[in-house]
Amino acid sequence: MKPVALIVDDEAQIRRLLRVVLEGENYQVHEAENGQQGLIEIASRRPAVILLDLGLPVLVLSVRDDEQNKVAALDSGAEDYVTKPFSTPELLARLRAAQRKTRPEEEVSVFKSGDLIVDLTARVVKRAGREIKLTATEYALLRLFVRHPGRVLTHRHILREIWGPKSEEHRQYLRVYITHLRRKIESDPASPILVKTEPGIGYRLVSNDAV
């Protein structure tokens, strides 16, 4: 009996190419053009292997809660990583955050969470109605978070985006600037509610619909 392979990709040309390759290797191939169709195919076909376009929103559910697996999944393109068992409200919030990533053309220009307002177009940051002055690096860090609300950003990803690829192992840079940023945007920096720490992994900016 041929092993079943499922291709989940929104590009028809890629799916056709992969189908030819896999059928040549004696796989029974099925296709899906989006995540919803992919889930239906997974449930009905029970594929032996899944080829998934990481450009699609991917939320990893796993009983593996060690740091190495989480970091590897997030750095490989997963939107988020949730360990089992999980609470339903948390899962739904993280799914909403992942879905926002499917519409990059609608990238937010004004971000609001609690009493924090970030206007990316005007480059203005306010908390409780008062404008906050950020350094260039602090603003770049906050802008990175705002562009990925609710998503866990790994230490390596943040360091690479803000300081370049040669800074990926210098986590002390990041800790210092996270502390500076929290002092300016959090009502209580000692108990942050906006920039959450994901222990051993990175940080996550909480938005109004991703708590």
C-alpha positions in Angstrom: 0.0 0.0 0.0 1.4 3.4 -1.0 2.2 5.8 1.9 0.0 8.9 1.8 1.6 12.4 1.4 -0.2 15.7 2.0 0.9 18.9 0.4 -0.3 22.1 2.0 0.7 25.1 0.0 -1.2 28.1 -1.5 0.8 28.0 -4.7 -0.6 25.6 -7.3 2.7 25.4 -9.2 4.5 24.3 -6.1 1.9 21.7 -5.4 2.1 20.3 -9.0 5.9 20.1 -8.7 5.8 18.3 -5.4 3.1 15.9 -6.7 5.3 14.9 -9.6 8.3 14.3 -7.3 6.3 12.4 -4.7 4.4 10.3 -7.1 7.7 9.4 -8.7 8.7 8.0 -5.2 5.5 5.9 -5.0 3.5 8.2 -2.7 -0.2 8.6 -2.9 -0.5 12.4 -3.0 -3.2 14.7 -1.8 -3.3 18.5 -1.8 -4.7 21.4 0.2 -4.3 25.1 -0.7 -4.8 26.5 2.8 -4.7 25.5 6.5 -8.4 24.8 6.8 -8.4 22.4 3.9 -5.2 20.9 5.2 -6.9 20.0 8.5 -9.8 18.3 6.7 -7.3 16.3 4.6 -5.3 15.3 7.7 -8.4 14.0 9.5 -9.7 12.1 6.5 -6.4 10.9 4.8 -4.2 10.3 7.9 -1.1 11.1 5.9 2.3 9.5 6.6 4.0 12.8 5.7 2.9 16.4 5.5 4.7 19.0 3.4 3.7 22.4 4.8 4.4 25.9 3.5 5.6 27.8 6.6 4.3 30.9 5.0 0.9 29.7 6.2 0.0 30.4 9.8 1.4 27.5 11.9 0.6 26.9 15.5 2.5 24.0 17.0 0.8 21.9 19.7 3.0 19.4 21.5 3.6 17.6 24.7 7.3 18.5 24.3 7.8 21.5 26.5 11.6 21.7 26.5 13.3 24.9 25.4 15.2 23.4 22.5 12.1 22.1 20.7 10.2 25.4 21.2 13.0 27.6 20.0 13.6 25.3 17.0 9.9 25.5 16.0 9.6 29.2 16.4 12.9 29.9 14.6 11.8 27.7 11.8 8.7 29.8 11.1 6.0 28.6 13.4 3.8 31.4 14.6 3.5 30.1 18.1 4.1 27.0 20.3 1.6 25.8 22.8 2.3 22.9 25.1 -0.3 20.3 26.2 -2.3 20.5 28.3 -3.4 24.0 27.5 -6.3 26.3 28.4 -8.9 27.0 25.7 -8.8 30.8 26.1 -5.1 30.8 25.7 -5.2 28.6 22.6 -7.9 30.8 21.0 -6.0 34.0 21.8 -2.9 32.5 20.2 -4.9 31.4 17.1 -6.2 34.9 16.7 -2.7 36.2 16.8 -1.6 33.7 14.2 -4.5 34.6 11.9 -3.5 38.2 11.9 -0.3 37.2 10.2 -2.2 36.0 7.1 -3.1 39.5 6.2 0.3 41.4 5.9 -1.2 43.9 3.5 -3.4 45.1 6.4 -0.5 45.6 8.7 -1.5 47.7 11.6 -0.4 51.4 11.6 -1.9 52.2 15.1 -1.5 49.6 17.8 -3.5 49.8 21.1 -3.2 47.7 24.2 -4.5 48.9 27.5 -3.3 52.6 27.9 -0.5 52.1 25.3 -0.9 53.6 21.8 1.8 53.1 19.2 1.3 55.1 15.9 3.8 53.6 13.5 3.1 56.1 10.7 3.6 59.1 12.9 6.3 57.3 15.0 4.5 58.4 18.2 4.2 56.3 21.3 1.8 57.3 24.1 0.9 55.8 27.5 -2.1 57.1 29.4 -2.4 60.0 27.0 1.2 61.2 27.4 3.8 60.9 24.7 6.8 58.7 25.5 10.2 59.5 24.2 12.1 56.4 23.1 15.6 56.0 21.8 16.1 54.7 18.3 16.8 51.2 19.5 13.9 51.2 22.0 11.6 52.3 19.2 12.9 49.7 16.8 12.4 47.0 19.4 8.8 48.1 20.2 8.0 48.4 16.4 9.2 44.8 15.9 6.8 43.7 18.7 3.9 45.8 17.3 4.3 44.2 13.9 3.9 40.8 15.5 1.3 41.2 18.2 0.7 38.2 20.3 3.4 36.2 18.7 6.3 34.8 20.6 9.6 36.2 19.3 12.7 34.3 20.1 15.8 35.9 21.6 17.7 35.0 18.4 15.1 36.4 16.1 14.9 39.7 18.0 18.7 40.1 18.2 19.0 39.4 14.5 16.3 41.9 13.5 17.6 44.7 15.7 21.3 44.3 16.0 22.1 42.0 13.0 23.1 38.3 12.6 26.4 38.7 14.4 24.6 39.6 17.6 22.4 36.5 17.9 24.2 35.1 21.0 24.4 38.4 22.9 21.2 38.1 24.9 22.4 40.6 27.5 21.8 43.4 24.9 18.2 42.3 24.7 17.7 42.0 28.4 19.0 45.5 29.0 16.8 47.1 26.3 13.7 45.1 27.4 14.2 46.5 30.9 14.5 50.1 29.5 11.4 49.6 27.3 9.3 48.2 30.1 10.3 51.2 32.3 8.7 53.5 29.7 5.6 51.6 28.5 4.6 49.5 31.5 2.5 51.0 34.4 4.4 48.7 36.7 7.7 47.6 35.1 8.3 45.1 37.9 5.1 43.2 36.9 4.8 43.7 33.2 1.5 43.1 31.5 2.4 44.3 27.9 5.8 42.7 27.2 5.6 39.2 28.5 8.6 37.0 29.1 8.5 33.5 27.6 11.1 31.8 29.9 14.0 30.4 28.0 12.5 31.4 24.6 11.9 35.1 24.1 9.2 37.7 24.5 5.6 38.4 23.5 3.7 41.7 23.2 0.2 41.3 24.5 -2.5 43.0 22.5 -6.1 43.6 23.5 -7.3 40.4 21.8 -4.3 38.3 22.5 -3.9 38.0 26.3 
